[in-house]
Amino acid sequence: MYMERDTIVAILRSGGHHDLAIQAACALPRYLDLDRDAALLHRLGANADSLLEDLQASSDGRARTS
C-alpha cells in the first residue's frame, strides 16, 4: 500500500508524536510503499501497521487508543 508523507506526518501529529512527525517530514520521501519502506519507518520509530490502523480510525471518525 502506498501512503503520502504528509498523511503519515499528520497521523503522527494527531497522535501527539510531534518530534517523530518532524523527523518523518524531513526523512521520508513524498510517497512511501509501506511494505518496501518498512525499515525506514522502523528507523524513525513508526510502524506501518499502526499507521494504517490510525488512518482507518481517523476515516471512521474515531481515535485509536493505545
ChimeraX commands (.cxc) that place a marker at each C-alpha (Angstrom):
marker #1 position 0.00,0.00,0.00 radius 0.5
marker #1 position 1.19,3.50,-0.80 radius 0.5
marker #1 position 0.85,6.50,1.50 radius 0.5
marker #1 position 1.89,10.12,1.18 radius 0.5
marker #1 position 4.46,11.52,3.58 radius 0.5
marker #1 position 2.09,14.33,4.56 radius 0.5
marker #1 position -0.53,11.78,5.61 radius 0.5
marker #1 position 1.99,9.99,7.80 radius 0.5
marker #1 position 3.12,13.28,9.34 radius 0.5
marker #1 position -0.49,14.25,10.06 radius 0.5
marker #1 position -1.20,10.88,11.71 radius 0.5
marker #1 position 1.88,11.21,13.89 radius 0.5
marker #1 position 0.99,14.76,14.92 radius 0.5
marker #1 position -2.61,13.84,15.73 radius 0.5
marker #1 position -1.27,11.04,17.93 radius 0.5
marker #1 position 0.89,13.50,19.88 radius 0.5
marker #1 position 4.18,12.37,18.32 radius 0.5
marker #1 position 5.36,15.84,17.29 radius 0.5
marker #1 position 9.11,15.12,17.32 radius 0.5
marker #1 position 8.61,11.98,15.25 radius 0.5
marker #1 position 6.39,13.93,12.84 radius 0.5
marker #1 position 9.17,16.48,12.30 radius 0.5
marker #1 position 11.70,13.70,11.68 radius 0.5
marker #1 position 9.33,11.98,9.26 radius 0.5
marker #1 position 8.71,15.22,7.36 radius 0.5
marker #1 position 12.46,15.61,6.85 radius 0.5
marker #1 position 13.48,12.00,6.22 radius 0.5
marker #1 position 10.68,10.35,4.28 radius 0.5
marker #1 position 10.17,10.52,0.53 radius 0.5
marker #1 position 6.95,12.16,-0.69 radius 0.5
marker #1 position 5.34,8.77,-1.43 radius 0.5
marker #1 position 6.05,5.59,0.50 radius 0.5
marker #1 position 5.37,1.98,-0.26 radius 0.5
marker #1 position 4.60,0.79,3.28 radius 0.5
marker #1 position 5.94,-2.70,2.56 radius 0.5
marker #1 position 9.09,-1.62,0.77 radius 0.5
marker #1 position 9.84,1.27,3.16 radius 0.5
marker #1 position 9.00,-0.57,6.41 radius 0.5
marker #1 position 12.66,-0.48,7.51 radius 0.5
marker #1 position 12.80,3.30,7.02 radius 0.5
marker #1 position 9.64,3.75,9.07 radius 0.5
marker #1 position 11.04,1.45,11.76 radius 0.5
marker #1 position 14.24,3.55,12.00 radius 0.5
marker #1 position 12.02,6.56,12.68 radius 0.5
marker #1 position 10.12,4.65,15.34 radius 0.5
marker #1 position 6.95,4.28,13.27 radius 0.5
marker #1 position 5.14,1.11,12.27 radius 0.5
marker #1 position 3.25,0.64,9.01 radius 0.5
marker #1 position 0.52,-1.43,10.67 radius 0.5
marker #1 position -0.07,1.22,13.33 radius 0.5
marker #1 position -0.17,3.96,10.71 radius 0.5
marker #1 position -2.79,2.04,8.75 radius 0.5
marker #1 position -4.85,1.47,11.90 radius 0.5
marker #1 position -4.65,5.17,12.75 radius 0.5
marker #1 position -5.62,6.12,9.20 radius 0.5
marker #1 position -8.61,3.78,9.35 radius 0.5
marker #1 position -9.60,5.13,12.77 radius 0.5
marker #1 position -9.43,8.72,11.56 radius 0.5
marker #1 position -11.52,7.91,8.50 radius 0.5
marker #1 position -14.07,6.23,10.79 radius 0.5
marker #1 position -14.16,9.37,12.93 radius 0.5
marker #1 position -12.68,7.78,16.00 radius 0.5
marker #1 position -9.26,7.80,17.63 radius 0.5
marker #1 position -7.24,4.67,18.28 radius 0.5
marker #1 position -6.48,4.10,21.94 radius 0.5
marker #1 position -3.02,2.73,22.56 radius 0.5
marker link #1:1,2 radius 0.2
marker link #1:2,3 radius 0.2
marker link #1:3,4 radius 0.2
marker link #1:4,5 radius 0.2
marker link #1:5,6 radius 0.2
marker link #1:6,7 radius 0.2
marker link #1:7,8 radius 0.2
marker link #1:8,9 radius 0.2
marker link #1:9,10 radius 0.2
marker link #1:10,11 radius 0.2
marker link #1:11,12 radius 0.2
marker link #1:12,13 radius 0.2
marker link #1:13,14 radius 0.2
marker link #1:14,15 radius 0.2
marker link #1:15,16 radius 0.2
marker link #1:16,17 radius 0.2
marker link #1:17,18 radius 0.2
marker link #1:18,19 radius 0.2
marker link #1:19,20 radius 0.2
marker link #1:20,21 radius 0.2
marker link #1:21,22 radius 0.2
marker link #1:22,23 radius 0.2
marker link #1:23,24 radius 0.2
marker link #1:24,25 radius 0.2
marker link #1:25,26 radius 0.2
marker link #1:26,27 radius 0.2
marker link #1:27,28 radius 0.2
marker link #1:28,29 radius 0.2
marker link #1:29,30 radius 0.2
marker link #1:30,31 radius 0.2
marker link #1:31,32 radius 0.2
marker link #1:32,33 radius 0.2
marker link #1:33,34 radius 0.2
marker link #1:34,35 radius 0.2
marker link #1:35,36 radius 0.2
marker link #1:36,37 radius 0.2
marker link #1:37,38 radius 0.2
marker link #1:38,39 radius 0.2
marker link #1:39,40 radius 0.2
marker link #1:40,41 radius 0.2
marker link #1:41,42 radius 0.2
marker link #1:42,43 radius 0.2
marker link #1:43,44 radius 0.2
marker link #1:44,45 radius 0.2
marker link #1:45,46 radius 0.2
marker link #1:46,47 radius 0.2
marker link #1:47,48 radius 0.2
marker link #1:48,49 radius 0.2
marker link #1:49,50 radius 0.2
marker link #1:50,51 radius 0.2
marker link #1:51,52 radius 0.2
marker link #1:52,53 radius 0.2
marker link #1:53,54 radius 0.2
marker link #1:54,55 radius 0.2
marker link #1:55,56 radius 0.2
marker link #1:56,57 radius 0.2
marker link #1:57,58 radius 0.2
marker link #1:58,59 radius 0.2
marker link #1:59,60 radius 0.2
marker link #1:60,61 radius 0.2
marker link #1:61,62 radius 0.2
marker link #1:62,63 radius 0.2
marker link #1:63,64 radius 0.2
marker link #1:64,65 radius 0.2
marker link #1:65,66 radius 0.2
view
